[in-house]
Amino acid sequence: MIVYARFSEVRYFSWSPHDVMWAFEISVELDDTHLTASEAFKRYRLKRHKFHEHAIEHLIIAIRQYESTYGIDDDAHVTLVYSKNGGQEQKWNWPE
């Protein structure tokens, strides 16, 4: 698990300190209605903050898992805008 964690994007089992901070914003649209920030965080069972110290893939996995199971019939459009350590913004969308 240690070797996998060291070279994986997810890094669940890593013992190293969290030396990266991710700023992010989640935007969710359902049936032409935009969810509020608290509704989006509740939907994905995330803590209400806009910073994440683990790999950003953790958030992507949580959103992907919800939308491909519980939310499969919702036809949600999700945009995750994030940046690493205040760097250039990147974007991930669901559906992929």
N, C-alpha and C positions, 0 to 999 in steps of 0.2 A: 504494500500500500504506500509506503514511503516513496519508492521510486516512481510509482504511478502519480502520486500527488505532486512530486517535484516537476514532472514534465507535462502534466495535464493542465488544461485551461481552468478546470474547476477547483482543484487544490483543496478538497475537503479535509484531507488528513495531513495537511502541512503543519509542521511545528514552528516554522519561521514566523517572525513578527509581521504584523500587517503594516507594510511600509508604503502602501498605495491607498489613496483615498479617491473614491469615485463619487462625483456629483451626478445626480440623475433627476430626470423628470419623466413621469409616466402620464400619457394622455390616452384615454379610452373612449371610444365612440360606439354606442349601442343604438341601433335604430335611429340614426341621425340625432342622438342626444349625447352630449359630452358628460361623462361622469365627473363629479368633483374630485379633488385630490383625495379626500378622506374616503370616498366611495371606491376609488381605484385601489387604494391601499387595503381597504377591507376586502375587496374582491380577491386579491391575491394573498391575503393574510400577511401583509408586510407591516413592519413597524412604521409609524408615520414620521419619517425623516427623509431628507433628500440627499443623504450621504451614505455610502456603503463602503465598508473597509475590506470586505472579501472580494473575490473576483466577480466582475460584473456578470459573468456567466451564471452565477447563482440566481440573479434576478431574472435573466432570460429563461433559465430552466423553469423557475417558478411560474412565470407567465405562460410559457409554452405548455407546461403540464396542465395548468388550469384550463387553458383554451382548447386543448385537445381532449379534455375529459369533461369536466363539469360544465364548461362554457361552450361546448361543441355546437350547440344549436343556437347560440346567441348572435352569431355572425358579427363578432366584435372586431374592431379595427384598433390596434394598439400601436402606439409609437413610444419608444423608449429612447430618449436623448440623454447621452451620458458623456462625461469627460474624465480622463484620468489625470489626477493631480493638477487640475486646472488647465489642462492642455486643450487641444482641439476637440470640438464636439463631434461625436459620432452618433449615428442613428440606427436603430434596429426596429423593424416593423413586423407586426403580426396581422394578417397571415404572411408567412414568409414567402 
